[in-house]
Amino acid sequence: MSPLPRSETFIAVALAVSVAAGVVVTGRQPARHYDLEARQRTAVAADVIAGTPRGTQGLVGSLDLAPLPTVLVILVGLVPFVPLTPALASVVAAAAAGALALYVNALWRRHGVPLPLRCAAMLCVLLLPPVVVSVQAGQTAMLFVALAVCGTGALVEWLRAPSLRRLALAAILLALAASTRCQGALLVGTAALLVALACAVQRRGWSFFEGTIIAFLLPTAYVVLLWLGGNWLILGNPVFFLRAAWQPAALGGPDLWSLLGRGCPWLLLGVLGGLAFSVPLASALAGSGARRLPQTAAACAAVLAAVGVAWQARIPTGVQTASVEPRQVVRFLEAGYPNGTFIVTGYAGYDFVEAARPDPNNHWVHLMHMRPENIGKVLQDYVGREVYLLVNAGATRERWDEVGLTWQREGSRIPERFLFARQVGEWSVFEVLRAQG
């Protein structure tokens, strides 16, 4: 795109930065105000910075918690004197919303939309209720939407005027979207089909077709190989993070199709994508020789439509919280088993350990993944105490991110060393029996 005039650039950047920063500052709330995913990502980031194995396992070991947003939180957390709190996830979300607003401004300016209307579109992007909630709660929705919209825009530009630079930019942005939410792989696959069809229509030979497809898929392959390599080196299984795709079906839970829709902001992506591309579409339909009236009318209609859809509460804005309040479970188990040491695994363990932390004598052990040697180590560290293991009994992300407990599967047999003690909400409590002699 052609560069903006300095005055308009300053206005656009100042507007995006000030509004995005205002959304973050006005959203200061207690920790539970933040999305569960934001709190878990921040805890994983703290463990990664501290160099603990639990942090590196949590960074790459989940299909739901794809690594890119956590990596961005880590980068912000490495800045000196910046506290590592869930607010960093809000900063990342605000930066993504601001970048998307600037992209809409630049895209609309290219098609002759007046500055006041472009500013209204930027405010629409930044102040829609689902966007505000997403930013203040630290959700990954805005990062995913920004990468998807900008990547799609670069792909459309490549379709209009083929350029290796535009193709590479589209591939990189869509690959980053897939590493933000696993559902982004669907966007990458659709874009690959469009690239293949465009090459086939041009009929420029097999070598051109092959080279273009390879150039587009290289960034995606690089991201996937990094993820596979991390799982292989850290967890001993290159496809370890894919367990969420098949384990729920074995447990009678959601299937792969529902996995594509769970927690992914498809509707928000459609609204903001429709807002961004309404003007280029109107310009294409009107033809190159038309005046700016169709683009201006399309811009007004897109802003009004986006505001209308969002204010009609048709876009979900809920903040995900834990299914059972960990603080209640912690207090109940500590009162019922005063001589107990409790093992909790997966990303939910961060909430349990945080709930037990005010007690200086707490005996809670958080393991990201379960292995036989982990159990043996805990038994050695807590000689003379009863050791209990908490397993989430519901088909939730906490359960999918448990590992090594193959007896969770339907029809499988619980090992004899685990004795069921009781059920607390969705958490099954098992006593770990010590070997005799």
Backbone torsions as a table, in degrees:
resi	resn	phi	psi	omega
1	MET	NA	151.4	177.4
2	SER	-69.5	144.4	-178.3
3	PRO	-66.4	149.1	177.9
4	LEU	-77.4	151.2	170.1
5	PRO	-58.5	152.3	-174.4
6	ARG	-59.9	-41.4	-178.4
7	SER	-64.1	-45.0	179.6
8	GLU	-69.0	-35.1	176.4
9	THR	-62.0	-45.0	-179.7
10	PHE	-62.7	-43.2	179.9
11	ILE	-62.6	-46.0	-177.8
12	ALA	-64.0	-47.5	-179.3
13	VAL	-64.8	-44.7	-179.7
14	ALA	-61.7	-41.2	179.6
15	LEU	-65.2	-47.3	-178.3
16	ALA	-63.6	-45.3	-177.8
17	VAL	-66.9	-45.2	-176.6
18	SER	-66.3	-43.9	-179.1
19	VAL	-68.3	-43.7	179.3
20	ALA	-62.5	-42.1	177.7
21	ALA	-65.6	-39.3	177.9
22	GLY	-62.6	-37.7	178.2
23	VAL	-63.6	-40.6	179.7
24	VAL	-67.9	-45.6	-175.5
25	VAL	-66.3	-40.8	-178.8
26	THR	-74.3	-7.1	-179.2
27	GLY	-98.9	14.0	179.7
28	ARG	-65.7	117.6	-177.2
29	GLN	-141.6	172.8	172.8
30	PRO	-58.5	166.5	-173.6
31	ALA	-58.4	-35.2	-176.9
32	ARG	-69.1	-12.0	175.4
33	HIS	-67.1	-28.0	-177.6
34	TYR	-76.0	152.7	178.9
35	ASP	-63.4	148.3	179.2
36	LEU	-57.2	-39.9	179.0
37	GLU	-62.5	-40.0	179.4
38	ALA	-64.2	-41.9	179.8
39	ARG	-66.1	-40.4	-179.4
40	GLN	-69.9	-39.9	178.3
41	ARG	-63.5	-40.2	178.8
42	THR	-64.3	-39.8	178.6
43	ALA	-65.8	-40.9	176.4
44	VAL	-62.8	-42.2	178.7
45	ALA	-60.5	-41.1	178.4
46	ALA	-63.1	-39.8	178.6
47	ASP	-68.4	-36.9	177.8
48	VAL	-64.7	-45.1	179.1
49	ILE	-63.2	-35.6	178.5
50	ALA	-76.3	-11.3	177.3
51	GLY	79.6	24.1	-179.4
52	THR	-85.5	146.6	176.3
53	PRO	-59.2	-32.5	179.7
54	ARG	-60.8	-35.6	179.9
55	GLY	-68.8	-46.0	179.8
56	THR	-66.3	-34.7	176.3
57	GLN	-65.4	-43.8	-179.8
58	GLY	-68.8	-25.9	-177.9
59	LEU	-67.8	-38.2	-172.6
60	VAL	-115.0	-5.2	-167.1
61	GLY	-94.8	13.4	-177.0
62	SER	-133.4	136.7	175.3
63	LEU	-75.7	-35.7	179.0
64	ASP	-71.5	-41.2	-179.0
65	LEU	-98.1	71.1	178.8
66	ALA	-58.6	150.9	-164.2
67	PRO	-74.7	-25.7	-170.3
68	LEU	-57.8	-49.7	-180.0
69	PRO	-59.3	-36.8	177.8
70	THR	-66.1	-39.5	177.7
71	VAL	-61.3	-41.1	178.5
72	LEU	-65.4	-39.4	175.8
73	VAL	-62.4	-39.7	178.1
74	ILE	-61.9	-44.0	-179.0
75	LEU	-62.8	-41.5	176.9
76	VAL	-67.8	-37.8	-179.4
77	GLY	-68.6	-19.2	178.2
78	LEU	-77.4	-11.6	177.0
79	VAL	-66.5	130.3	-177.9
80	PRO	-57.2	141.9	175.2
81	PHE	67.4	13.1	175.5
82	VAL	-96.8	116.8	-179.2
83	PRO	-68.1	140.9	-178.9
84	LEU	-88.0	91.7	-178.9
85	THR	-129.9	167.6	176.5
86	PRO	-59.8	-15.0	177.1
87	ALA	-61.2	-24.9	178.3
88	LEU	-64.8	-34.3	175.4
89	ALA	-64.6	-34.6	175.8
90	SER	-67.1	-36.4	177.5
91	VAL	-63.6	-43.6	178.1
92	VAL	-62.2	-44.0	179.2
93	ALA	-64.4	-40.0	178.8
94	ALA	-65.5	-39.6	177.8
95	ALA	-63.3	-39.7	178.4
96	ALA	-65.6	-42.3	178.5
97	ALA	-63.4	-41.9	177.9
98	GLY	-63.5	-40.7	178.4
99	ALA	-64.4	-39.4	177.9
100	LEU	-65.2	-39.4	177.6
101	ALA	-62.5	-41.8	178.3
102	LEU	-66.2	-35.3	177.9
103	TYR	-65.2	-43.6	177.9
104	VAL	-61.0	-41.2	179.0
105	ASN	-61.3	-47.2	-178.9
106	ALA	-66.9	-39.4	-179.6
107	LEU	-65.2	-43.5	-178.5
108	TRP	-71.3	-33.7	179.4
109	ARG	-63.8	-36.4	-179.7
110	ARG	-61.2	-28.2	-178.8
111	HIS	-100.4	17.0	170.0
112	GLY	81.7	20.2	178.6
113	VAL	-77.7	134.4	-178.5
114	PRO	-62.3	154.6	-177.3
115	LEU	-59.1	-45.5	-179.9
116	PRO	-58.0	-38.5	179.9
117	LEU	-71.3	-33.6	176.5
118	ARG	-67.7	-38.2	176.4
119	CYS	-64.2	-37.7	176.8
120	ALA	-63.3	-38.5	177.8
121	ALA	-65.9	-39.4	178.2
122	MET	-64.0	-43.1	177.0
123	LEU	-64.0	-35.7	177.8
124	CYS	-62.8	-43.3	178.8
125	VAL	-63.0	-40.9	-172.4
126	LEU	-85.0	-24.4	-171.5
127	LEU	-113.3	4.4	173.3
128	LEU	-60.2	139.5	-177.5
129	PRO	-51.9	-45.6	179.5
130	PRO	-65.0	-30.5	177.3
131	VAL	-70.1	-44.4	179.9
132	VAL	-61.0	-45.9	179.4
133	VAL	-63.2	-42.5	-179.9
134	SER	-61.4	-42.3	-179.3
135	VAL	-69.1	-48.0	-176.4
136	GLN	-68.1	-29.9	179.0
137	ALA	-87.2	-8.2	179.2
138	GLY	75.8	27.5	179.9
139	GLN	-75.4	159.1	179.4
140	THR	-86.9	3.0	-176.0
141	ALA	-57.8	-45.1	-175.4
142	MET	-69.6	-36.9	177.6
143	LEU	-63.8	-43.7	178.9
144	PHE	-63.8	-46.0	-178.1
145	VAL	-64.4	-43.6	-178.8
146	ALA	-62.6	-45.7	179.5
147	LEU	-65.1	-40.7	-178.5
148	ALA	-66.9	-44.3	-178.5
149	VAL	-67.0	-46.6	-179.2
150	CYS	-66.5	-38.7	177.2
151	GLY	-65.1	-41.2	177.3
152	THR	-64.6	-39.6	177.5
153	GLY	-62.1	-41.6	177.7
154	ALA	-64.9	-36.6	178.0
155	LEU	-66.3	-41.3	177.7
156	VAL	-62.4	-40.8	177.6
157	GLU	-61.9	-37.8	178.3
158	TRP	-66.5	-38.2	177.9
159	LEU	-64.4	-34.3	179.6
160	ARG	-75.1	-42.0	-178.2
161	ALA	-143.8	93.4	-175.7
162	PRO	-53.6	129.3	179.5
163	SER	-153.0	133.2	-178.9
164	LEU	-61.8	-33.6	179.6
165	ARG	-64.5	-45.5	179.4
166	ARG	-66.2	-39.5	179.8
167	LEU	-64.2	-43.6	179.2
168	ALA	-64.3	-40.5	179.6
169	LEU	-64.0	-43.4	178.1
170	ALA	-62.1	-43.0	-179.2
171	ALA	-63.8	-42.8	-178.5
172	ILE	-65.6	-46.6	-177.7
173	LEU	-65.0	-41.5	179.7
174	LEU	-70.1	-34.4	175.7
175	ALA	-65.1	-40.1	176.8
176	LEU	-65.8	-34.9	175.7
177	ALA	-62.9	-39.3	178.2
178	ALA	-67.8	-28.4	177.1
179	SER	-87.0	0.0	172.9
180	THR	-94.7	-45.9	172.8
181	ARG	-137.1	136.4	-175.7
182	CYS	-60.5	-25.3	-179.8
183	GLN	-65.5	-15.2	176.6
184	GLY	-62.5	-18.0	176.6
185	ALA	-62.0	-29.7	176.9
186	LEU	-65.6	-38.8	176.9
187	LEU	-65.8	-41.0	179.8
188	VAL	-63.6	-43.6	179.0
189	GLY	-63.1	-42.9	178.2
190	THR	-63.5	-42.1	178.8
191	ALA	-64.7	-37.4	178.5
192	ALA	-63.2	-39.3	177.0
193	LEU	-63.4	-41.8	178.6
194	LEU	-63.9	-40.9	178.2
195	VAL	-63.3	-42.1	179.7
196	ALA	-64.3	-42.3	178.8
197	LEU	-64.7	-40.8	179.2
198	ALA	-63.1	-39.9	178.5
199	CYS	-67.4	-37.6	179.9
200	ALA	-66.6	-38.8	-179.8
201	VAL	-66.6	-37.1	-177.7
202	GLN	-69.9	-25.3	176.7
203	ARG	52.6	55.3	-179.4
204	ARG	-106.1	16.7	175.4
205	GLY	103.0	158.8	-176.8
206	TRP	-66.8	-37.3	-177.6
207	SER	-63.9	-39.6	177.2
208	PHE	-64.8	-43.9	178.5
209	PHE	-59.6	-48.8	-178.1
210	GLU	-63.5	-44.8	-178.9
211	GLY	-64.8	-39.6	-179.5
212	THR	-66.1	-44.9	179.5
213	ILE	-62.9	-43.1	179.6
214	ILE	-63.8	-43.0	179.7
215	ALA	-62.4	-35.0	-179.8
216	PHE	-74.0	-39.2	-174.5
217	LEU	-84.5	-12.0	-178.1
218	LEU	-58.7	-48.7	178.4
219	PRO	-60.1	-39.6	178.3
220	THR	-64.6	-43.9	178.8
221	ALA	-62.3	-37.6	179.0
222	TYR	-63.3	-44.1	179.3
223	VAL	-64.9	-44.2	-179.0
224	VAL	-64.5	-41.9	179.8
225	LEU	-65.1	-36.7	175.7
226	LEU	-62.3	-43.0	-179.7
227	TRP	-66.4	-46.0	178.1
228	LEU	-62.9	-42.8	179.6
229	GLY	-64.3	-39.5	177.9
230	GLY	-63.2	-41.9	177.7
231	ASN	-65.3	-38.0	-178.9
232	TRP	-68.4	-46.6	-176.5
233	LEU	-72.0	-37.4	-172.9
234	ILE	-91.7	-39.4	-172.2
235	LEU	-113.0	-4.1	175.4
236	GLY	78.3	7.9	-179.3
237	ASN	-145.6	114.0	-174.8
238	PRO	-62.9	-24.8	180.0
239	VAL	-109.5	28.9	-177.8
240	PHE	-58.8	-39.2	-175.8
241	PHE	-70.2	-12.9	-179.0
242	LEU	-84.4	2.0	-177.3
243	ARG	-61.8	-26.5	179.9
244	ALA	-66.8	-17.8	-177.8
245	ALA	-80.2	-28.6	-176.9
246	TRP	-116.2	-23.7	-177.4
247	GLN	-65.0	-40.9	179.3
248	PRO	-59.6	-36.8	179.6
249	ALA	-64.6	-38.2	178.5
250	ALA	-67.8	-23.9	-179.3
251	LEU	-97.3	7.6	-178.7
252	GLY	79.4	18.4	-178.4
253	GLY	-98.4	-157.1	-177.0
254	PRO	-62.1	151.6	178.1
255	ASP	-97.5	-175.8	-176.3
256	LEU	-63.8	-33.7	-179.4
257	TRP	-64.0	-44.5	179.4
258	SER	-69.3	-24.5	177.4
259	LEU	-63.4	-32.1	180.0
260	LEU	-67.8	-24.9	-177.4
261	GLY	-103.3	-13.2	-172.7
262	ARG	-72.2	115.9	174.4
263	GLY	73.3	5.1	-178.2
264	CYS	-94.8	131.7	-174.6
265	PRO	-81.3	60.8	-178.4
266	TRP	-63.0	-41.1	-178.0
267	LEU	-66.9	-42.3	176.9
268	LEU	-63.7	-38.0	177.0
269	LEU	-62.9	-41.6	178.9
270	GLY	-65.3	-40.3	-179.1
271	VAL	-66.8	-50.2	-177.8
272	LEU	-72.4	-32.9	174.6
273	GLY	-66.8	-41.3	176.3
274	GLY	-63.2	-38.1	176.4
275	LEU	-62.3	-46.0	-175.6
276	ALA	-67.0	-42.6	-171.6
277	PHE	-95.9	4.4	178.8
278	SER	-64.8	-41.8	-178.8
279	VAL	-69.6	-48.1	175.6
280	PRO	-58.6	-35.7	178.3
281	LEU	-66.5	-44.0	177.6
282	ALA	-63.0	-37.5	178.7
283	SER	-65.8	-39.7	179.1
284	ALA	-67.3	-39.4	179.8
285	LEU	-69.5	-34.9	-177.8
286	ALA	-76.0	-25.4	-178.6
287	GLY	94.4	158.9	-175.4
288	SER	-69.0	-25.5	-176.8
289	GLY	-87.0	-3.3	-177.2
290	ALA	-76.6	157.5	176.4
291	ARG	-77.3	-175.6	-173.7
292	ARG	-82.0	-1.4	-175.8
293	LEU	-60.8	-45.7	179.4
294	PRO	-60.9	-39.9	180.0
295	GLN	-65.9	-41.5	179.6
296	THR	-65.7	-42.6	178.2
297	ALA	-63.7	-41.6	178.2
298	ALA	-63.9	-37.8	178.8
299	ALA	-64.0	-45.6	178.3
300	CYS	-61.9	-44.8	-179.2
301	ALA	-64.5	-39.1	-179.3
302	ALA	-66.3	-42.3	178.5
303	VAL	-63.2	-47.0	-179.6
304	LEU	-63.7	-40.2	-179.7
305	ALA	-65.9	-43.4	-179.7
306	ALA	-63.2	-44.5	178.9
307	VAL	-64.4	-42.2	-179.4
308	GLY	-62.9	-45.1	-179.8
309	VAL	-64.1	-44.3	-177.4
310	ALA	-67.6	-42.3	-177.7
311	TRP	-74.9	-13.7	173.8
312	GLN	-83.6	6.4	175.1
313	ALA	60.8	33.8	177.1
314	ARG	-90.4	-3.1	176.7
315	ILE	-108.8	122.2	-178.3
316	PRO	-63.1	135.8	-178.8
317	THR	-127.5	16.3	-176.5
318	GLY	-69.6	152.9	176.8
319	VAL	-101.8	127.4	-177.8
320	GLN	-75.3	132.3	177.6
321	THR	-126.3	169.0	178.3
322	ALA	-65.4	143.0	-177.7
323	SER	-64.1	-35.7	176.4
324	VAL	-127.9	133.2	-178.0
325	GLU	-61.3	114.5	-178.0
326	PRO	-58.3	-33.9	-178.1
327	ARG	-61.3	-37.8	178.8
328	GLN	-66.8	-42.4	179.5
329	VAL	-64.6	-41.5	-180.0
330	VAL	-60.6	-49.3	-178.3
331	ARG	-64.2	-38.8	-178.4
332	PHE	-65.3	-46.2	-177.4
333	LEU	-71.2	-37.1	178.7
334	GLU	-66.0	-34.7	177.4
335	ALA	-74.0	-36.2	-177.6
336	GLY	-79.6	-26.2	-178.7
337	TYR	-132.0	76.7	-176.1
338	PRO	-63.6	-22.1	179.5
339	ASN	-102.4	21.7	-173.5
340	GLY	-99.6	149.2	169.0
341	THR	-116.6	132.5	-169.1
342	PHE	-117.0	129.3	177.5
343	ILE	-104.2	128.3	176.1
344	VAL	-130.9	136.6	-174.0
345	THR	-117.3	169.3	177.1
346	GLY	80.2	-174.4	-177.1
347	TYR	-69.8	-25.6	178.0
348	ALA	-65.9	-20.5	-179.6
349	GLY	-60.8	-27.3	178.8
350	TYR	-61.2	-40.9	-179.9
351	ASP	-67.4	-38.6	-179.6
352	PHE	-67.4	-45.1	179.6
353	VAL	-64.2	-38.6	177.7
354	GLU	-65.1	-39.3	179.4
355	ALA	-67.4	-31.6	-179.1
356	ALA	-88.1	-10.5	-172.9
357	ARG	-62.3	-36.3	-179.3
358	PRO	-58.7	-23.6	179.4
359	ASP	-86.1	116.5	-178.1
360	PRO	-66.5	-18.7	-178.5
361	ASN	-103.5	20.6	-177.0
362	ASN	-68.7	150.4	-179.7
363	HIS	-127.6	63.6	178.4
364	TRP	-113.3	131.4	-178.2
365	VAL	-117.9	124.9	-179.5
366	HIS	-107.5	116.3	174.0
367	LEU	-114.7	129.0	179.3
368	MET	-65.8	-40.2	-179.8
369	HIS	-136.7	147.8	-175.5
370	MET	-92.5	128.7	174.2
371	ARG	-138.6	152.8	-178.2
372	PRO	-55.8	-38.9	-179.0
373	GLU	-68.0	-26.5	176.9
374	ASN	-65.9	-43.4	178.4
375	ILE	-61.3	-46.0	179.6
376	GLY	-59.7	-38.6	179.6
377	LYS	-65.7	-41.9	179.3
378	VAL	-64.9	-41.0	178.7
379	LEU	-62.2	-36.2	178.1
380	GLN	-71.7	-37.3	-177.7
381	ASP	-73.0	-25.1	-175.8
382	TYR	-122.3	57.5	176.9
383	VAL	-67.0	136.2	-179.5
384	GLY	88.7	0.0	178.9
385	ARG	-118.9	152.7	175.5
386	GLU	-82.3	131.9	-176.5
387	VAL	-107.9	130.1	-178.1
388	TYR	-123.6	148.5	179.5
389	LEU	-117.9	131.1	177.7
390	LEU	-99.9	129.7	178.7
391	VAL	-128.1	127.9	178.6
392	ASN	-71.5	126.5	-174.6
393	ALA	-91.7	-5.4	-179.4
394	GLY	-99.0	160.5	178.7
395	ALA	-81.0	68.0	-178.2
396	THR	-115.5	175.2	178.7
397	ARG	-62.6	-33.4	179.2
398	GLU	-61.6	-37.4	-179.6
399	ARG	-73.2	-41.9	-178.4
400	TRP	-62.6	-30.6	-177.4
401	ASP	-88.0	3.9	167.0
402	GLU	-74.4	150.0	-179.2
403	VAL	-147.2	150.0	-179.9
404	GLY	87.7	-12.0	179.5
405	LEU	-97.3	69.2	-174.8
406	THR	-67.8	-15.4	179.3
407	TRP	-75.3	-0.7	172.4
408	GLN	-70.0	-22.3	-175.8
409	ARG	-68.7	152.3	-178.6
410	GLU	-61.8	130.2	178.4
411	GLY	84.1	-6.0	179.2
412	SER	-82.5	159.0	-174.2
413	ARG	-103.0	132.9	178.6
414	ILE	-71.5	129.8	177.7
415	PRO	-56.3	149.7	-174.5
416	GLU	-65.8	-22.1	-177.4
417	ARG	-77.0	-9.1	177.8
418	PHE	-108.6	117.9	-178.2
419	LEU	-111.9	120.6	-178.8
420	PHE	-62.7	129.7	-178.2
421	ALA	-104.7	-52.2	-179.1
422	ARG	-170.2	171.4	177.7
423	GLN	-113.6	127.6	178.0
424	VAL	-123.4	100.4	-175.1
425	GLY	64.1	-125.4	177.5
426	GLU	-93.2	7.4	-176.0
427	TRP	-105.8	122.5	173.6
428	SER	-88.5	132.1	-177.5
429	VAL	-107.7	122.6	179.2
430	PHE	-116.6	137.0	172.4
431	GLU	-87.4	132.6	178.5
432	VAL	-90.4	113.7	-176.9
433	LEU	-81.2	137.3	178.7
434	ARG	-84.3	149.6	177.7
435	ALA	-68.6	138.8	179.7
436	GLN	-82.8	143.0	179.1
437	GLY	73.8	NA	NA
